[in-house]
Amino acid sequence: MTSLQTVEPAVDDACCAPSGQAALDAEEAQRTALVFKALADPNRLRLLSIVKATGGGEACVCDLTEPLDLSQPTVSHHLKILVDARLLHREKRGTWAYYSLVPGAIERTAGLLASL
């Protein structure tokens, strides 16, 4: 019977040196992924664009269904995802909800990629 020899690979200590850059911790990665997931849908990108372009800086959910040609429940679902990702702020007035950009949200989102 022949025995097989195992060969240990040569390890070059220089190639395995830590980069010195801080990696995202699990909580940061979860928050960042939430933002990117929210932005990964064309309808949500359009909603952000519409809200941003609206005079007065806010839009009623009732005004967001027609431009997207989606039902009100579907638009509300997309808006909830954007609120959960801290991109939009929601304010309820009577039976309607009004949405506005969270101050600095666009800039923070752009910075997320730069910080990776």
A tleap script that builds the chain and sets N, CA, C and O, in Angstrom:
source leaprc.protein.ff14SB
mol = sequence {
  NMET THR SER LEU GLN THR VAL GLU PRO ALA
  VAL ASP ASP ALA CYS CYS ALA PRO SER GLY
  GLN ALA ALA LEU ASP ALA GLU GLU ALA GLN
  ARG THR ALA LEU VAL PHE LYS ALA LEU ALA
  ASP PRO ASN ARG LEU ARG LEU LEU SER ILE
  VAL LYS ALA THR GLY GLY GLY GLU ALA CYS
  VAL CYS ASP LEU THR GLU PRO LEU ASP LEU
  SER GLN PRO THR VAL SER HIE HIE LEU LYS
  ILE LEU VAL ASP ALA ARG LEU LEU HIE ARG
  GLU LYS ARG GLY THR TRP ALA TYR TYR SER
  LEU VAL PRO GLY ALA ILE GLU ARG THR ALA
  GLY LEU LEU ALA SER CLEU
}
set mol.1.N position { 0.833 -1.164 0.000 }
set mol.1.CA position { 0.000 0.000 0.000 }
set mol.1.C position { 0.888 1.240 0.000 }
set mol.1.O position { 1.861 1.318 0.750 }
set mol.2.N position { 0.547 2.204 -0.843 }
set mol.2.CA position { 1.320 3.435 -0.957 }
set mol.2.C position { 0.627 4.532 -0.165 }
set mol.2.O position { -0.585 4.715 -0.283 }
set mol.3.N position { 1.371 5.246 0.624 }
set mol.3.CA position { 0.769 6.354 1.377 }
set mol.3.C position { 0.976 7.646 0.601 }
set mol.3.O position { 2.004 7.853 -0.044 }
set mol.4.N position { -0.028 8.507 0.681 }
set mol.4.CA position { 0.048 9.807 0.005 }
set mol.4.C position { 0.629 10.835 0.952 }
set mol.4.O position { 0.283 10.908 2.131 }
set mol.5.N position { 1.497 11.598 0.406 }
set mol.5.CA position { 2.079 12.668 1.208 }
set mol.5.C position { 1.306 13.959 0.974 }
set mol.5.O position { 0.899 14.256 -0.149 }
set mol.6.N position { 1.117 14.689 2.001 }
set mol.6.CA position { 0.498 16.001 1.850 }
set mol.6.C position { 1.583 17.048 1.853 }
set mol.6.O position { 2.550 16.964 2.611 }
set mol.7.N position { 1.414 18.023 1.007 }
set mol.7.CA position { 2.404 19.090 0.892 }
set mol.7.C position { 1.776 20.369 1.424 }
set mol.7.O position { 0.708 20.788 0.978 }
set mol.8.N position { 2.440 20.963 2.359 }
set mol.8.CA position { 1.969 22.238 2.904 }
set mol.8.C position { 2.376 23.347 1.948 }
set mol.8.O position { 3.531 23.412 1.526 }
set mol.9.N position { 1.434 24.220 1.604 }
set mol.9.CA position { 1.789 25.325 0.706 }
set mol.9.C position { 2.726 26.301 1.400 }
set mol.9.O position { 2.650 26.516 2.609 }
set mol.10.N position { 3.592 26.874 0.617 }
set mol.10.CA position { 4.504 27.886 1.158 }
set mol.10.C position { 3.689 29.133 1.474 }
set mol.10.O position { 2.840 29.539 0.680 }
set mol.11.N position { 3.937 29.725 2.600 }
set mol.11.CA position { 3.214 30.919 3.016 }
set mol.11.C position { 4.161 32.098 2.983 }
set mol.11.O position { 5.211 32.099 3.624 }
set mol.12.N position { 3.772 33.079 2.237 }
set mol.12.CA position { 4.547 34.311 2.166 }
set mol.12.C position { 3.865 35.303 3.107 }
set mol.12.O position { 2.749 35.749 2.842 }
set mol.13.N position { 4.533 35.642 4.194 }
set mol.13.CA position { 3.942 36.530 5.197 }
set mol.13.C position { 3.563 37.888 4.618 }
set mol.13.O position { 2.623 38.514 5.107 }
set mol.14.N position { 4.255 38.352 3.608 }
set mol.14.CA position { 3.983 39.664 3.036 }
set mol.14.C position { 2.632 39.700 2.319 }
set mol.14.O position { 1.988 40.748 2.274 }
set mol.15.N position { 2.202 38.581 1.765 }
set mol.15.CA position { 0.949 38.597 1.005 }
set mol.15.C position { -0.275 38.556 1.906 }
set mol.15.O position { -1.382 38.838 1.448 }
set mol.16.N position { -0.108 38.226 3.125 }
set mol.16.CA position { -1.248 38.080 4.021 }
set mol.16.C position { -1.347 39.199 5.048 }
set mol.16.O position { -2.099 39.090 6.017 }
set mol.17.N position { -0.604 40.255 4.844 }
set mol.17.CA position { -0.629 41.355 5.802 }
set mol.17.C position { -1.976 42.067 5.717 }
set mol.17.O position { -2.495 42.281 4.622 }
set mol.18.N position { -2.539 42.431 6.855 }
set mol.18.CA position { -3.815 43.150 6.830 }
set mol.18.C position { -3.662 44.485 6.116 }
set mol.18.O position { -2.604 45.113 6.163 }
set mol.19.N position { -4.723 44.902 5.463 }
set mol.19.CA position { -4.675 46.134 4.681 }
set mol.19.C position { -4.662 47.370 5.549 }
set mol.19.O position { -4.251 48.437 5.092 }
set mol.20.N position { -5.101 47.256 6.790 }
set mol.20.CA position { -5.137 48.407 7.677 }
set mol.20.C position { -6.420 49.197 7.564 }
set mol.20.O position { -6.669 50.086 8.379 }
set mol.21.N position { -7.247 48.893 6.567 }
set mol.21.CA position { -8.525 49.585 6.419 }
set mol.21.C position { -9.581 48.880 7.249 }
set mol.21.O position { -9.611 47.653 7.335 }
set mol.22.N position { -10.435 49.668 7.851 }
set mol.22.CA position { -11.511 49.101 8.658 }
set mol.22.C position { -12.574 48.492 7.749 }
set mol.22.O position { -12.995 49.116 6.775 }
set mol.23.N position { -12.998 47.299 8.062 }
set mol.23.CA position { -14.066 46.650 7.319 }
set mol.23.C position { -15.401 47.025 7.954 }
set mol.23.O position { -15.460 47.394 9.127 }
set mol.24.N position { -16.459 46.927 7.175 }
set mol.24.CA position { -17.792 47.168 7.724 }
set mol.24.C position { -18.104 46.114 8.769 }
set mol.24.O position { -17.844 44.929 8.558 }
set mol.25.N position { -18.657 46.536 9.888 }
set mol.25.CA position { -19.124 45.534 10.840 }
set mol.25.C position { -20.492 45.039 10.363 }
set mol.25.O position { -21.062 45.599 9.426 }
set mol.26.N position { -21.010 44.008 10.997 }
set mol.26.CA position { -22.250 43.379 10.539 }
set mol.26.C position { -23.418 44.355 10.538 }
set mol.26.O position { -24.228 44.351 9.611 }
set mol.27.N position { -23.510 45.185 11.559 }
set mol.27.CA position { -24.629 46.134 11.642 }
set mol.27.C position { -24.550 47.194 10.548 }
set mol.27.O position { -25.561 47.538 9.935 }
set mol.28.N position { -23.345 47.711 10.306 }
set mol.28.CA position { -23.145 48.700 9.238 }
set mol.28.C position { -23.461 48.104 7.876 }
set mol.28.O position { -24.089 48.753 7.040 }
set mol.29.N position { -23.031 46.882 7.654 }
set mol.29.CA position { -23.289 46.211 6.385 }
set mol.29.C position { -24.792 46.012 6.177 }
set mol.29.O position { -25.288 46.155 5.059 }
set mol.30.N position { -25.509 45.685 7.239 }
set mol.30.CA position { -26.964 45.500 7.151 }
set mol.30.C position { -27.650 46.812 6.780 }
set mol.30.O position { -28.524 46.830 5.913 }
set mol.31.N position { -27.262 47.910 7.430 }
set mol.31.CA position { -27.863 49.222 7.133 }
set mol.31.C position { -27.538 49.655 5.702 }
set mol.31.O position { -28.399 50.179 4.995 }
set mol.32.N position { -26.296 49.433 5.282 }
set mol.32.CA position { -25.898 49.811 3.933 }
set mol.32.C position { -26.643 48.993 2.889 }
set mol.32.O position { -27.079 49.533 1.872 }
set mol.33.N position { -26.791 47.699 3.130 }
set mol.33.CA position { -27.525 46.838 2.200 }
set mol.33.C position { -28.983 47.262 2.100 }
set mol.33.O position { -29.573 47.179 1.023 }
set mol.34.N position { -29.570 47.711 3.197 }
set mol.34.CA position { -30.954 48.174 3.187 }
set mol.34.C position { -31.121 49.351 2.233 }
set mol.34.O position { -32.106 49.421 1.497 }
set mol.35.N position { -30.178 50.260 2.242 }
set mol.35.CA position { -30.227 51.418 1.340 }
set mol.35.C position { -30.072 50.964 -0.105 }
set mol.35.O position { -30.841 51.376 -0.973 }
set mol.36.N position { -29.073 50.108 -0.366 }
set mol.36.CA position { -28.851 49.659 -1.737 }
set mol.36.C position { -30.023 48.834 -2.268 }
set mol.36.O position { -30.365 48.924 -3.447 }
set mol.37.N position { -30.635 48.036 -1.402 }
set mol.37.CA position { -31.814 47.273 -1.825 }
set mol.37.C position { -32.959 48.212 -2.163 }
set mol.37.O position { -33.694 47.984 -3.124 }
set mol.38.N position { -33.109 49.257 -1.381 }
set mol.38.CA position { -34.172 50.227 -1.653 }
set mol.38.C position { -33.951 50.917 -2.996 }
set mol.38.O position { -34.908 51.218 -3.709 }
set mol.39.N position { -32.712 51.161 -3.332 }
set mol.39.CA position { -32.397 51.851 -4.586 }
set mol.39.C position { -32.347 50.917 -5.791 }
set mol.39.O position { -32.229 51.378 -6.926 }
set mol.40.N position { -32.435 49.634 -5.559 }
set mol.40.CA position { -32.275 48.658 -6.643 }
set mol.40.C position { -33.554 48.451 -7.446 }
set mol.40.O position { -33.595 47.573 -8.308 }
set mol.41.N position { -34.581 49.224 -7.190 }
set mol.41.CA position { -35.843 49.074 -7.907 }
set mol.41.C position { -36.110 50.347 -8.721 }
set mol.41.O position { -36.049 51.447 -8.172 }
set mol.42.N position { -36.403 50.215 -10.011 }
set mol.42.CA position { -36.630 51.403 -10.851 }
set mol.42.C position { -37.780 52.279 -10.369 }
set mol.42.O position { -37.701 53.504 -10.462 }
set mol.43.N position { -38.840 51.675 -9.859 }
set mol.43.CA position { -39.969 52.473 -9.372 }
set mol.43.C position { -39.576 53.308 -8.161 }
set mol.43.O position { -40.017 54.450 -8.026 }
set mol.44.N position { -38.756 52.752 -7.284 }
set mol.44.CA position { -38.318 53.509 -6.112 }
set mol.44.C position { -37.370 54.637 -6.513 }
set mol.44.O position { -37.412 55.720 -5.929 }
set mol.45.N position { -36.527 54.390 -7.498 }
set mol.45.CA position { -35.659 55.465 -7.993 }
set mol.45.C position { -36.501 56.588 -8.582 }
set mol.45.O position { -36.214 57.765 -8.363 }
set mol.46.N position { -37.533 56.230 -9.324 }
set mol.46.CA position { -38.426 57.242 -9.896 }
set mol.46.C position { -39.146 58.007 -8.798 }
set mol.46.O position { -39.304 59.223 -8.897 }
set mol.47.N position { -39.589 57.309 -7.747 }
set mol.47.CA position { -40.269 57.989 -6.639 }
set mol.47.C position { -39.343 59.001 -5.979 }
set mol.47.O position { -39.752 60.130 -5.706 }
set mol.48.N position { -38.107 58.609 -5.722 }
set mol.48.CA position { -37.139 59.550 -5.134 }
set mol.48.C position { -36.956 60.764 -6.037 }
set mol.48.O position { -36.912 61.899 -5.561 }
set mol.49.N position { -36.853 60.525 -7.315 }
set mol.49.CA position { -36.660 61.601 -8.276 }
set mol.49.C position { -37.862 62.542 -8.292 }
set mol.49.O position { -37.698 63.761 -8.332 }
set mol.50.N position { -39.056 61.983 -8.261 }
set mol.50.CA position { -40.275 62.801 -8.280 }
set mol.50.C position { -40.372 63.636 -7.007 }
set mol.50.O position { -40.642 64.835 -7.067 }
set mol.51.N position { -40.152 63.006 -5.859 }
set mol.51.CA position { -40.236 63.738 -4.594 }
set mol.51.C position { -39.195 64.852 -4.561 }
set mol.51.O position { -39.488 65.968 -4.131 }
set mol.52.N position { -37.991 64.551 -5.013 }
set mol.52.CA position { -36.921 65.557 -5.015 }
set mol.52.C position { -37.261 66.733 -5.922 }
set mol.52.O position { -36.951 67.877 -5.591 }
set mol.53.N position { -37.894 66.466 -7.063 }
set mol.53.CA position { -38.193 67.505 -8.043 }
set mol.53.C position { -39.466 68.291 -7.722 }
set mol.53.O position { -39.729 69.320 -8.344 }
set mol.54.N position { -40.248 67.822 -6.770 }
set mol.54.CA position { -41.514 68.465 -6.448 }
set mol.54.C position { -41.285 69.812 -5.784 }
set mol.54.O position { -40.446 69.948 -4.893 }
set mol.55.N position { -42.039 70.800 -6.230 }
set mol.55.CA position { -41.982 72.115 -5.597 }
set mol.55.C position { -42.406 72.004 -4.143 }
set mol.55.O position { -43.366 71.300 -3.830 }
set mol.56.N position { -41.719 72.675 -3.272 }
set mol.56.CA position { -42.016 72.598 -1.852 }
set mol.56.C position { -41.304 71.460 -1.162 }
set mol.56.O position { -41.324 71.370 0.066 }
set mol.57.N position { -40.679 70.593 -1.925 }
set mol.57.CA position { -39.872 69.527 -1.346 }
set mol.57.C position { -40.635 68.363 -0.760 }
set mol.57.O position { -40.051 67.524 -0.075 }
set mol.58.N position { -41.946 68.294 -1.017 }
set mol.58.CA position { -42.715 67.154 -0.522 }
set mol.58.C position { -43.804 66.806 -1.519 }
set mol.58.O position { -44.247 67.639 -2.310 }
set mol.59.N position { -44.225 65.539 -1.454 }
set mol.59.CA position { -45.258 65.064 -2.361 }
set mol.59.C position { -46.249 64.201 -1.602 }
set mol.59.O position { -45.874 63.426 -0.722 }
set mol.60.N position { -47.507 64.343 -1.952 }
set mol.60.CA position { -48.565 63.521 -1.366 }
set mol.60.C position { -48.592 62.184 -2.110 }
set mol.60.O position { -48.383 62.129 -3.321 }
set mol.61.N position { -48.850 61.125 -1.374 }
set mol.61.CA position { -48.932 59.810 -2.001 }
set mol.61.C position { -49.986 59.807 -3.109 }
set mol.61.O position { -49.854 59.078 -4.093 }
set mol.62.N position { -51.012 60.609 -2.952 }
set mol.62.CA position { -52.070 60.670 -3.970 }
set mol.62.C position { -51.558 61.215 -5.304 }
set mol.62.O position { -52.152 60.949 -6.349 }
set mol.63.N position { -50.462 61.975 -5.276 }
set mol.63.CA position { -49.877 62.533 -6.498 }
set mol.63.C position { -48.797 61.654 -7.106 }
set mol.63.O position { -48.255 61.984 -8.161 }
set mol.64.N position { -48.476 60.543 -6.459 }
set mol.64.CA position { -47.376 59.702 -6.933 }
set mol.64.C position { -47.837 58.472 -7.697 }
set mol.64.O position { -47.015 57.786 -8.304 }
set mol.65.N position { -49.114 58.179 -7.681 }
set mol.65.CA position { -49.585 56.971 -8.362 }
set mol.65.C position { -49.652 57.156 -9.876 }
set mol.65.O position { -49.258 56.266 -10.630 }
set mol.66.N position { -50.145 58.301 -10.316 }
set mol.66.CA position { -50.313 58.521 -11.756 }
set mol.66.C position { -49.005 58.520 -12.538 }
set mol.66.O position { -48.928 57.864 -13.577 }
set mol.67.N position { -47.964 59.235 -12.078 }
set mol.67.CA position { -46.714 59.238 -12.859 }
set mol.67.C position { -46.084 57.848 -13.023 }
set mol.67.O position { -45.407 57.586 -14.018 }
set mol.68.N position { -46.306 56.971 -12.060 }
set mol.68.CA position { -45.721 55.635 -12.137 }
set mol.68.C position { -46.668 54.621 -12.753 }
set mol.68.O position { -46.257 53.507 -13.079 }
set mol.69.N position { -47.934 54.994 -12.917 }
set mol.69.CA position { -48.958 54.094 -13.434 }
set mol.69.C position { -49.031 52.810 -12.597 }
set mol.69.O position { -49.117 51.698 -13.117 }
set mol.70.N position { -48.993 53.022 -11.267 }
set mol.70.CA position { -49.091 51.920 -10.320 }
set mol.70.C position { -50.255 52.197 -9.381 }
set mol.70.O position { -50.684 53.342 -9.236 }
set mol.71.N position { -50.761 51.158 -8.748 }
set mol.71.CA position { -51.847 51.330 -7.795 }
set mol.71.C position { -51.334 52.024 -6.533 }
set mol.71.O position { -50.136 52.020 -6.251 }
set mol.72.N position { -52.248 52.613 -5.788 }
set mol.72.CA position { -51.868 53.305 -4.563 }
set mol.72.C position { -51.222 52.360 -3.550 }
set mol.72.O position { -50.226 52.741 -2.936 }
set mol.73.N position { -51.747 51.132 -3.344 }
set mol.73.CA position { -51.062 50.232 -2.406 }
set mol.73.C position { -49.629 49.881 -2.831 }
set mol.73.O position { -48.746 49.744 -1.984 }
set mol.74.N position { -49.403 49.737 -4.129 }
set mol.74.CA position { -48.055 49.419 -4.618 }
set mol.74.C position { -47.114 50.595 -4.391 }
set mol.74.O position { -45.975 50.414 -3.960 }
set mol.75.N position { -47.595 51.800 -4.683 }
set mol.75.CA position { -46.777 52.995 -4.448 }
set mol.75.C position { -46.477 53.130 -2.959 }
set mol.75.O position { -45.348 53.443 -2.583 }
set mol.76.N position { -47.471 52.897 -2.112 }
set mol.76.CA position { -47.272 52.980 -0.660 }
set mol.76.C position { -46.241 51.965 -0.185 }
set mol.76.O position { -45.437 52.259 0.699 }
set mol.77.N position { -46.264 50.781 -0.767 }
set mol.77.CA position { -45.274 49.754 -0.423 }
set mol.77.C position { -43.855 50.238 -0.752 }
set mol.77.O position { -42.946 50.118 0.070 }
set mol.78.N position { -43.676 50.785 -1.957 }
set mol.78.CA position { -42.357 51.286 -2.357 }
set mol.78.C position { -41.924 52.451 -1.473 }
set mol.78.O position { -40.752 52.552 -1.108 }
set mol.79.N position { -42.856 53.324 -1.129 }
set mol.79.CA position { -42.533 54.453 -0.266 }
set mol.79.C position { -42.116 53.986 1.123 }
set mol.79.O position { -41.210 54.564 1.723 }
set mol.80.N position { -42.764 52.951 1.637 }
set mol.80.CA position { -42.407 52.406 2.959 }
set mol.80.C position { -40.962 51.898 2.952 }
set mol.80.O position { -40.225 52.103 3.916 }
set mol.81.N position { -40.568 51.249 1.884 }
set mol.81.CA position { -39.197 50.742 1.774 }
set mol.81.C position { -38.199 51.909 1.782 }
set mol.81.O position { -37.143 51.829 2.409 }
set mol.82.N position { -38.547 52.988 1.080 }
set mol.82.CA position { -37.672 54.163 1.064 }
set mol.82.C position { -37.614 54.845 2.424 }
set mol.82.O position { -36.572 55.374 2.809 }
set mol.83.N position { -38.724 54.837 3.154 }
set mol.83.CA position { -38.733 55.392 4.512 }
set mol.83.C position { -37.902 54.510 5.437 }
set mol.83.O position { -37.117 55.022 6.235 }
set mol.84.N position { -38.065 53.192 5.339 }
set mol.84.CA position { -37.294 52.267 6.176 }
set mol.84.C position { -35.796 52.384 5.927 }
set mol.84.O position { -34.990 52.161 6.830 }
set mol.85.N position { -35.428 52.736 4.696 }
set mol.85.CA position { -34.014 52.917 4.351 }
set mol.85.C position { -33.515 54.313 4.729 }
set mol.85.O position { -32.364 54.658 4.464 }
set mol.86.N position { -34.374 55.101 5.340 }
set mol.86.CA position { -34.056 56.458 5.794 }
set mol.86.C position { -33.687 57.392 4.661 }
set mol.86.O position { -32.838 58.272 4.806 }
set mol.87.N position { -34.347 57.182 3.520 }
set mol.87.CA position { -34.157 58.077 2.384 }
set mol.87.C position { -35.276 59.106 2.309 }
set mol.87.O position { -35.051 60.250 1.912 }
set mol.88.N position { -36.479 58.700 2.689 }
set mol.88.CA position { -37.640 59.594 2.702 }
set mol.88.C position { -38.195 59.704 4.112 }
set mol.88.O position { -38.066 58.796 4.934 }
set mol.89.N position { -38.815 60.846 4.358 }
set mol.89.CA position { -39.518 61.096 5.618 }
set mol.89.C position { -41.012 61.091 5.302 }
set mol.89.O position { -41.431 61.622 4.273 }
set mol.90.N position { -41.814 60.494 6.183 }
set mol.90.CA position { -43.261 60.413 5.997 }
set mol.90.C position { -43.951 61.223 7.075 }
set mol.90.O position { -43.642 61.102 8.260 }
set mol.91.N position { -44.899 62.059 6.643 }
set mol.91.CA position { -45.711 62.835 7.586 }
set mol.91.C position { -47.180 62.636 7.230 }
set mol.91.O position { -47.597 62.916 6.106 }
set mol.92.N position { -47.951 62.157 8.183 }
set mol.92.CA position { -49.374 61.904 7.959 }
set mol.92.C position { -50.160 63.169 8.281 }
set mol.92.O position { -49.990 63.773 9.339 }
set mol.93.N position { -51.026 63.558 7.343 }
set mol.93.CA position { -51.915 64.712 7.525 }
set mol.93.C position { -53.315 64.272 7.121 }
set mol.93.O position { -53.616 64.121 5.937 }
set mol.94.N position { -54.158 64.071 8.115 }
set mol.94.CA position { -55.507 63.588 7.832 }
set mol.94.C position { -55.446 62.184 7.251 }
set mol.94.O position { -54.862 61.282 7.851 }
set mol.95.N position { -56.049 62.004 6.086 }
set mol.95.CA position { -56.055 60.669 5.468 }
set mol.95.C position { -54.876 60.460 4.524 }
set mol.95.O position { -54.666 59.345 4.047 }
set mol.96.N position { -54.107 61.504 4.247 }
set mol.96.CA position { -53.012 61.393 3.292 }
set mol.96.C position { -51.660 61.431 3.979 }
set mol.96.O position { -51.509 61.990 5.066 }
set mol.97.N position { -50.695 60.834 3.333 }
set mol.97.CA position { -49.309 60.873 3.805 }
set mol.97.C position { -48.500 61.697 2.813 }
set mol.97.O position { -48.670 61.583 1.599 }
set mol.98.N position { -47.620 62.524 3.353 }
set mol.98.CA position { -46.750 63.358 2.540 }
set mol.98.C position { -45.307 62.907 2.757 }
set mol.98.O position { -44.900 62.585 3.873 }
set mol.99.N position { -44.551 62.892 1.670 }
set mol.99.CA position { -43.185 62.386 1.697 }
set mol.99.C position { -42.212 63.473 1.275 }
set mol.99.O position { -42.480 64.249 0.358 }
set mol.100.N position { -41.084 63.514 1.958 }
set mol.100.CA position { -40.009 64.448 1.619 }
set mol.100.C position { -38.675 63.719 1.799 }
set mol.100.O position { -38.584 62.725 2.520 }
set mol.101.N position { -37.659 64.232 1.135 }
set mol.101.CA position { -36.321 63.654 1.279 }
set mol.101.C position { -35.797 63.926 2.686 }
set mol.101.O position { -35.972 65.022 3.217 }
set mol.102.N position { -35.169 62.946 3.273 }
set mol.102.CA position { -34.487 63.156 4.547 }
set mol.102.C position { -33.286 64.057 4.251 }
set mol.102.O position { -32.501 63.755 3.353 }
set mol.103.N position { -33.132 65.155 4.991 }
set mol.103.CA position { -31.996 66.045 4.727 }
set mol.103.C position { -30.666 65.279 4.770 }
set mol.103.O position { -30.375 64.560 5.726 }
set mol.104.N position { -29.875 65.453 3.714 }
set mol.104.CA position { -28.562 64.818 3.630 }
set mol.104.C position { -28.575 63.363 3.186 }
set mol.104.O position { -27.514 62.750 3.072 }
set mol.105.N position { -29.757 62.792 2.929 }
set mol.105.CA position { -29.843 61.364 2.583 }
set mol.105.C position { -29.137 61.050 1.269 }
set mol.105.O position { -28.452 60.033 1.163 }
set mol.106.N position { -29.292 61.896 0.288 }
set mol.106.CA position { -28.658 61.651 -1.022 }
set mol.106.C position { -27.136 61.697 -0.874 }
set mol.106.O position { -26.428 60.852 -1.422 }
set mol.107.N position { -26.644 62.679 -0.138 }
set mol.107.CA position { -25.198 62.809 0.060 }
set mol.107.C position { -24.644 61.630 0.865 }
set mol.107.O position { -23.581 61.100 0.541 }
set mol.108.N position { -25.360 61.225 1.906 }
set mol.108.CA position { -24.912 60.063 2.712 }
set mol.108.C position { -24.887 58.805 1.844 }
set mol.108.O position { -23.968 57.993 1.948 }
set mol.109.N position { -25.885 58.650 0.999 }
set mol.109.CA position { -25.954 57.474 0.138 }
set mol.109.C position { -24.776 57.456 -0.831 }
set mol.109.O position { -24.166 56.411 -1.054 }
set mol.110.N position { -24.463 58.600 -1.398 }
set mol.110.CA position { -23.301 58.679 -2.288 }
set mol.110.C position { -22.020 58.348 -1.541 }
set mol.110.O position { -21.116 57.726 -2.098 }
set mol.111.N position { -21.940 58.757 -0.297 }
set mol.111.CA position { -20.764 58.488 0.517 }
set mol.111.C position { -20.604 57.031 0.906 }
set mol.111.O position { -19.498 56.590 1.218 }
set mol.112.N position { -21.699 56.277 0.891 }
set mol.112.CA position { -21.605 54.851 1.248 }
set mol.112.C position { -20.670 54.096 0.323 }
set mol.112.O position { -19.887 53.262 0.778 }
set mol.113.N position { -20.741 54.377 -0.961 }
set mol.113.CA position { -19.852 53.697 -1.906 }
set mol.113.C position { -18.405 54.135 -1.704 }
set mol.113.O position { -17.485 53.320 -1.789 }
set mol.114.N position { -18.211 55.404 -1.439 }
set mol.114.CA position { -16.852 55.911 -1.260 }
set mol.114.C position { -16.201 55.337 -0.006 }
set mol.114.O position { -14.977 55.240 0.070 }
set mol.115.N position { -17.013 54.958 0.975 }
set mol.115.CA position { -16.447 54.472 2.235 }
set mol.115.C position { -16.163 52.976 2.234 }
set mol.115.O position { -15.620 52.460 3.211 }
set mol.116.N position { -16.511 52.274 1.177 }
set mol.116.CA position { -16.244 50.822 1.141 }
set mol.116.C position { -14.780 50.532 0.946 }
set mol.116.O position { -14.383 49.368 0.892 }
savepdb mol mol.pdb
quit
